[in-house]
Amino acid sequence: MKKMDDNPEKECGMKIIGHVTIWPKGQVVIPKEARETLWLKPWDDLLVLMKWEMAIWMVKSSDMKKVIEYMQEFMAK
């Protein structure tokens, strides 16, 4: 049985850092903590991925190769 203090973020590698609102033109503002942690700056290119028609991920285009490699390792376990 898991302890109450176990950190689920460590297990899945994901962290909820806030929420966004979609503006009428389809724009969203990425939370400041995410921008700072991921070193995002104006005009960075992001890829938008969709999973199961209910989850959206945004990944810096320059990091996509690393993300694919990580996912392949994770799925091989």
C-alpha beads as a LAMMPS data file, in Angstrom:
LAMMPS data file: protein, C-alpha beads

77 atoms
76 bonds

1 atom types
1 bond types

-500.0 500.0 xlo xhi
-500.0 500.0 ylo yhi
-500.0 500.0 zlo zhi

Masses

1 110.0

Atoms # bond

1 1 1 0.000 0.000 0.000
2 1 1 1.272 3.475 -0.871
3 1 1 2.030 6.010 1.798
4 1 1 0.027 9.219 1.797
5 1 1 3.208 11.262 1.270
6 1 1 4.194 9.417 -1.926
7 1 1 4.516 11.867 -4.781
8 1 1 2.454 10.817 -7.837
9 1 1 4.342 13.405 -9.924
10 1 1 7.507 11.303 -9.606
11 1 1 5.757 8.228 -10.967
12 1 1 4.189 9.749 -14.070
13 1 1 6.562 12.665 -14.626
14 1 1 3.684 15.120 -14.962
15 1 1 2.785 18.090 -12.822
16 1 1 -0.341 20.217 -12.736
17 1 1 0.769 23.840 -12.526
18 1 1 -2.388 25.747 -13.266
19 1 1 -5.129 26.123 -15.803
20 1 1 -5.673 28.118 -18.955
21 1 1 -8.695 29.705 -20.599
22 1 1 -9.205 29.573 -24.346
23 1 1 -9.854 33.072 -25.695
24 1 1 -12.343 33.696 -28.526
25 1 1 -9.549 33.572 -31.134
26 1 1 -8.312 30.212 -29.757
27 1 1 -5.371 31.700 -27.858
28 1 1 -4.158 30.470 -24.476
29 1 1 -1.649 31.906 -22.032
30 1 1 0.900 29.373 -20.791
31 1 1 1.284 29.738 -16.999
32 1 1 4.362 31.678 -15.878
33 1 1 5.775 28.721 -13.904
34 1 1 5.703 26.555 -17.044
35 1 1 7.284 29.281 -19.204
36 1 1 10.083 29.822 -16.689
37 1 1 10.715 26.127 -15.975
38 1 1 10.794 25.230 -19.675
39 1 1 12.696 28.379 -20.682
40 1 1 9.918 29.373 -23.124
41 1 1 10.233 32.767 -24.729
42 1 1 8.239 34.723 -27.316
43 1 1 8.256 33.139 -30.782
44 1 1 9.382 29.693 -29.566
45 1 1 7.891 26.974 -31.757
46 1 1 5.688 24.431 -29.963
47 1 1 4.130 21.252 -31.289
48 1 1 0.618 20.476 -30.074
49 1 1 -0.138 16.778 -29.544
50 1 1 -3.504 15.244 -28.791
51 1 1 -4.133 11.922 -27.059
52 1 1 -7.430 10.040 -26.748
53 1 1 -9.291 13.137 -27.948
54 1 1 -9.126 14.491 -24.406
55 1 1 -5.539 15.434 -23.589
56 1 1 -3.352 18.118 -25.152
57 1 1 0.405 18.330 -24.750
58 1 1 2.622 21.147 -25.948
59 1 1 6.269 20.336 -26.621
60 1 1 9.050 22.613 -27.824
61 1 1 9.810 21.538 -31.373
62 1 1 13.508 21.442 -30.519
63 1 1 12.802 18.896 -27.727
64 1 1 10.540 16.564 -29.709
65 1 1 13.286 14.023 -30.429
66 1 1 14.045 13.747 -26.683
67 1 1 10.342 13.312 -25.919
68 1 1 9.999 10.506 -28.468
69 1 1 13.073 8.741 -27.075
70 1 1 11.721 9.038 -23.533
71 1 1 8.319 7.675 -24.578
72 1 1 9.941 4.727 -26.371
73 1 1 11.996 3.872 -23.259
74 1 1 8.926 4.220 -21.025
75 1 1 6.826 1.960 -23.250
76 1 1 9.587 -0.676 -23.394
77 1 1 9.485 -1.131 -19.598

Bonds

1 1 1 2
2 1 2 3
3 1 3 4
4 1 4 5
5 1 5 6
6 1 6 7
7 1 7 8
8 1 8 9
9 1 9 10
10 1 10 11
11 1 11 12
12 1 12 13
13 1 13 14
14 1 14 15
15 1 15 16
16 1 16 17
17 1 17 18
18 1 18 19
19 1 19 20
20 1 20 21
21 1 21 22
22 1 22 23
23 1 23 24
24 1 24 25
25 1 25 26
26 1 26 27
27 1 27 28
28 1 28 29
29 1 29 30
30 1 30 31
31 1 31 32
32 1 32 33
33 1 33 34
34 1 34 35
35 1 35 36
36 1 36 37
37 1 37 38
38 1 38 39
39 1 39 40
40 1 40 41
41 1 41 42
42 1 42 43
43 1 43 44
44 1 44 45
45 1 45 46
46 1 46 47
47 1 47 48
48 1 48 49
49 1 49 50
50 1 50 51
51 1 51 52
52 1 52 53
53 1 53 54
54 1 54 55
55 1 55 56
56 1 56 57
57 1 57 58
58 1 58 59
59 1 59 60
60 1 60 61
61 1 61 62
62 1 62 63
63 1 63 64
64 1 64 65
65 1 65 66
66 1 66 67
67 1 67 68
68 1 68 69
69 1 69 70
70 1 70 71
71 1 71 72
72 1 72 73
73 1 73 74
74 1 74 75
75 1 75 76
76 1 76 77
